[in-house]
Amino acid sequence: MTDRLHLNLFTMNSVEHVSPGSWTYPGDRSTEYTDTDYWTEIARTAERGGFDAVFFADVRGVYDVYGGDRDVAVERAIQTPANDPQLVVPAMAAATEELGFAVTRSTTYTHPYQLAREFSTLDHLTDGRIAINVVTSYLQSAAENLGLDERMDKETRYDRADEFLDVCYALWEDSWEDDAVVRDREANRYTDPEKVHGIGHEGEHFSVPGPHGCEPSPQRTPVVYQAGSSDRGREFAAANAEAVFASQPTEEGVREYMEDVRSRAEAYGRDPESLRFFIGVVPIVGETQAIAEAKRDEYTRHVDVEGTLALLSGFLDMDLSELDPDQQVEHIETDAIQGTMNAFTKSQPDRSWTVREVAEFCGLGTTSPTVVGTPEVVADELQYWHEEVGVHGFNVKEVVRPDTLTDFVDLVVPELRERGLVPPAGDDRPGDTLRERLLGEGQRRLRADHPARRSGN
Ligand SMILES: Cc1cc2nc3c(=O)[nH]c(=O)nc-3n(C[C@H](O)[C@H](O)[C@H](O)COP(=O)(O)O)c2cc1C
């Protein structure tokens, strides 16, 4: 694979995301997450560094599994407090021209008509630079906050997600014909009503007659991101995702994941080569190896091990405070995030991990590999994953904000540009939309082989 690699900044509209304790590092600015200026500056930096998108994680609810209450999570700002990610997007889009935005949304606690409207609006306001990361949510506390007695089991969540996307696809793709909007002032005819259609959806979870309330946006359907790792999650990714987040920590795990999701995608009639695979990476970079390692050591001193256990207890839906820190982690099938479990069990059958080791490893960016070194060392590693393993891009996970991003942009990106892996600043883009950036020129719309298009939408 010799084409360019893709970059997402993986962040959250919160103090802490995946590196608990990092906000205590001197100079960390994540406490400014409530300021518009913080986000517009992040957007400009990411764009300067040739990033394709800022990718926002999001959860509803608090991490209250660890110790049976929310005290540790709330005290240590473990993904709480967190503001709504999509509301900062228009300001970030206004500050940039090319950068995309991937926003995590759950299909479990909203309605597809409402969500379709929000993303059409965002696609209009960003001129086609929007993606949705589709999740089904894993926190019990979220279910309770959003009107359920308990979290739906994973099968039911994915069943609902399937139908949810069917409704959204019909609204985005089917409802308004391309030439429905005529904008004829003289005739007082904005829209040709013959070309606007109801969708007549009657399903198990939703009843939506339509039509869609928004006129077609540049991409119509936002670019679909997904990070499912269980069997059902992979199936969902294969049917829907254009960009897939492979969270396996080992090379074999990533290879197996990509091969499996590609072959499932083929079974849905999709060209498996059209899927874009991303892995997470935590880059810690310095002008020399010694500087980078000193940074890593300093960051590690700020890792909040107990906060990390609180975060992981939510990911796994398993109270890690009940386990002896030196106890070996045993595989379980979880109704929460299977990928986090697999990372330390199935994906590494030859190695066993204790609870303490998992917490220490996950303190810097959770399950993704940390790459520590000079710009050349970091670029070598990314190039290896791209060219030898075949991943298309990286979700750059932050430790210190915004230093992880600025170090990467100022030190690693010039090296990647030198190697032709990131286009030069100001280079001609393949197109205006995020989908064209990821899939190539002329790909503003969902591909014709995507199930949403082939089902007649
Ligand atoms: C790396 C990674 C990042 C994720 N980010 C989010 C997120 O921001 N919000 C969320 O609710 N779920 C998130 N998830 C959860 C998944 O999208 C999925 O819903 C969950 O993993 C359960 O399905 P699975 O067991 O098939 O993976 C993430 C999962 C992974 C592996």
The ligand as an SDF file (V2000), in Angstrom:
LIG
                    3D

 31 33  0  0  0  0  0  0  0  0999 V2000
  -11.7400    2.1720   20.5090 C   0  0  0  0  0  0  0  0  0  0  0  0
  -13.1790    2.2670   20.8290 C   0  0  0  0  0  0  0  0  0  0  0  0
  -13.7800    3.5270   20.9910 C   0  0  0  0  0  0  0  0  0  0  0  0
  -15.1190    3.6310   21.3180 C   0  0  0  0  0  0  0  0  0  0  0  0
  -15.6990    4.8530   21.5440 N   0  0  0  0  0  0  0  0  0  0  0  0
  -16.9690    4.8930   22.0380 C   0  0  0  0  0  0  0  0  0  0  0  0
  -17.5730    6.1060   22.4260 C   0  0  0  0  0  0  0  0  0  0  0  0
  -17.0110    7.1800   22.2880 O   0  0  0  0  0  0  0  0  0  0  0  0
  -18.8160    6.0490   22.9660 N   0  0  0  0  0  0  0  0  0  0  0  0
  -19.5050    4.8940   23.1400 C   0  0  0  0  0  0  0  0  0  0  0  0
  -20.6230    4.9050   23.6440 O   0  0  0  0  0  0  0  0  0  0  0  0
  -18.9560    3.7320   22.7240 N   0  0  0  0  0  0  0  0  0  0  0  0
  -17.7100    3.7120   22.2170 C   0  0  0  0  0  0  0  0  0  0  0  0
  -17.1630    2.5320   21.8690 N   0  0  0  0  0  0  0  0  0  0  0  0
  -18.0230    1.3550   21.9720 C   0  0  0  0  0  0  0  0  0  0  0  0
  -18.2830    0.6470   20.6570 C   0  0  0  0  0  0  0  0  0  0  0  0
  -18.5450    1.4450   19.5890 O   0  0  0  0  0  0  0  0  0  0  0  0
  -19.3380   -0.4600   20.8030 C   0  0  0  0  0  0  0  0  0  0  0  0
  -20.6070    0.0930   21.0080 O   0  0  0  0  0  0  0  0  0  0  0  0
  -18.9840   -1.3010   21.9670 C   0  0  0  0  0  0  0  0  0  0  0  0
  -17.6590   -1.6600   21.7980 O   0  0  0  0  0  0  0  0  0  0  0  0
  -19.8790   -2.5270   22.1160 C   0  0  0  0  0  0  0  0  0  0  0  0
  -19.8240   -3.3280   21.0150 O   0  0  0  0  0  0  0  0  0  0  0  0
  -18.7140   -4.4300   20.7420 P   0  0  0  0  0  0  0  0  0  0  0  0
  -18.6200   -5.2850   21.9560 O   0  0  0  0  0  0  0  0  0  0  0  0
  -19.2240   -5.0580   19.5140 O   0  0  0  0  0  0  0  0  0  0  0  0
  -17.4140   -3.7140   20.5170 O   0  0  0  0  0  0  0  0  0  0  0  0
  -15.8460    2.4460   21.5010 C   0  0  0  0  0  0  0  0  0  0  0  0
  -15.2450    1.1950   21.3120 C   0  0  0  0  0  0  0  0  0  0  0  0
  -13.9250    1.0940   20.9840 C   0  0  0  0  0  0  0  0  0  0  0  0
  -13.3170   -0.2610   20.8080 C   0  0  0  0  0  0  0  0  0  0  0  0
  1  2  1  0
  2  3  1  0
  2 30  2  0
  3  4  2  0
  4  5  1  0
  4 28  1  0
  5  6  2  0
  6  7  1  0
  6 13  1  0
  7  8  2  0
  7  9  1  0
  9 10  1  0
 10 11  2  0
 10 12  1  0
 12 13  2  0
 13 14  1  0
 14 15  1  0
 14 28  1  0
 15 16  1  0
 16 17  1  0
 16 18  1  0
 18 19  1  0
 18 20  1  0
 20 21  1  0
 20 22  1  0
 22 23  1  0
 23 24  1  0
 24 25  2  0
 24 26  1  0
 24 27  1  0
 28 29  2  0
 29 30  1  0
 30 31  1  0
M  END
$$$$
